[in-house]
Amino acid sequence: ISASADSSIDGVSFAVISYGVSKAHVAHGLLLVIAWGLLIPSGAFVSASWRHRLRAGLWLKVHRAMQMLGVVFTLTGVILGYLMVPLDYHLSDTHHIIGLVIVIMTLMHPVLSMARGKPAAATGGKRTPRRLVWEIMHKGGGYALIAVAGYQCYTGYLLMADSLWLIVLYGIFMGIALAVLLAGIAHCKLMPIIVNPDNRRSSEVKASVAATRTAPLEADDPNAQKAPAEGSASFV
């Protein structure tokens, strides 16, 4: 792919690639396909199928890292898209409007995380109403955004000439993300031994730890007598 003559939009010049699409368009599409075809779906699928297969807390770190990186790619691509489109044409078609909705909903997820409430493991295994509502909004909204972003990729393909590569690349990335999901599911079904102590799920381990911490300790009772250690002598 080689650059040819320059074109300008409202005085802003862009080098035009030989098949008529500017480098800014290519960068815009590439950033968002990476974000919504690879990073964000993979991060969601790690949460869905790997949380009980990785060491406690590791899945959450991977999930957050991939989602935040996806947000960075999304914002960069959207800013680039804003700069390359004339002001008179902003929000002039479906692609622009859907893109704005995706950005707003994406930025709401970090805000929602502050109202997620305590997990079931910290409340005796039962989800509070607040936690249940948050899970529906966070998980359901996240998967809905991934689906809408797939359609958004298609509308971008229709707007950008000779951009079949965009759809092909999106398909490859989504294939990788789905492989992450299926690998986690297969690991759960075929590998009964997980990485947590006593072969228990992460939530069960956390629940037992929480119960231990909240249980009254004999050491706090001045009248409690310590049992002699096994194998040791007891003198009265």
Secondary structure as the mmCIF struct_conf table of DSSP 4:
data_model
#
loop_
_struct_conf.conf_type_id
_struct_conf.id
_struct_conf.beg_label_comp_id
_struct_conf.beg_label_asym_id
_struct_conf.beg_label_seq_id
_struct_conf.end_label_comp_id
_struct_conf.end_label_asym_id
_struct_conf.end_label_seq_id
STRN STRN1 ALA A 3 ILE A 9
TURN_TY1_P TURN_TY1_P1 ASP A 10 GLY A 11
STRN STRN2 VAL A 12 ILE A 17
TURN_TY1_P TURN_TY1_P2 SER A 18 TYR A 19
BEND BEND1 GLY A 20 GLY A 20
STRN STRN3 SER A 22 SER A 22
HELX_RH_AL_P HELX_RH_AL_P1 LYS A 23 ILE A 34
HELX_RH_PI_P HELX_RH_PI_P1 ALA A 35 LEU A 39
HELX_RH_AL_P HELX_RH_AL_P2 ILE A 40 SER A 49
BEND BEND2 TRP A 50 TRP A 50
TURN_TY1_P TURN_TY1_P3 ARG A 51 ARG A 53
BEND BEND3 LEU A 54 ARG A 55
TURN_TY1_P TURN_TY1_P4 ALA A 56 GLY A 57
HELX_RH_AL_P HELX_RH_AL_P3 LEU A 58 MET A 84
BEND BEND4 VAL A 85 VAL A 85
HELX_RH_3T_P HELX_RH_3T_P1 LEU A 87 TYR A 89
TURN_TY1_P TURN_TY1_P5 HIS A 90 LEU A 91
BEND BEND5 ASP A 93 ASP A 93
HELX_RH_AL_P HELX_RH_AL_P4 THR A 94 SER A 113
TURN_TY1_P TURN_TY1_P6 MET A 114 ALA A 115
HELX_RH_3T_P HELX_RH_3T_P2 ALA A 120 ALA A 122
TURN_TY1_P TURN_TY1_P7 THR A 123 GLY A 125
HELX_RH_AL_P HELX_RH_AL_P5 PRO A 129 GLU A 135
HELX_RH_PI_P HELX_RH_PI_P2 ILE A 136 GLY A 140
HELX_RH_AL_P HELX_RH_AL_P6 GLY A 141 LEU A 159
BEND BEND6 MET A 160 MET A 160
TURN_TY1_P TURN_TY1_P8 ALA A 161 ASP A 162
HELX_RH_AL_P HELX_RH_AL_P7 LEU A 164 LEU A 190
BEND BEND7 VAL A 195 ASN A 196
HELX_RH_3T_P HELX_RH_3T_P3 PRO A 197 ASN A 199
HELX_RH_AL_P HELX_RH_AL_P8 SER A 202 THR A 214
BEND BEND8 ALA A 215 ALA A 215
HELX_LH_PP_P HELX_LH_PP_P1 PRO A 216 LEU A 217
HELX_RH_3T_P HELX_RH_3T_P4 GLU A 218 ASP A 220
TURN_TY1_P TURN_TY1_P9 PRO A 222 ASN A 223
HELX_LH_PP_P HELX_LH_PP_P2 LYS A 226 ALA A 229
TURN_TY1_P TURN_TY1_P10 GLU A 230 GLY A 231
#
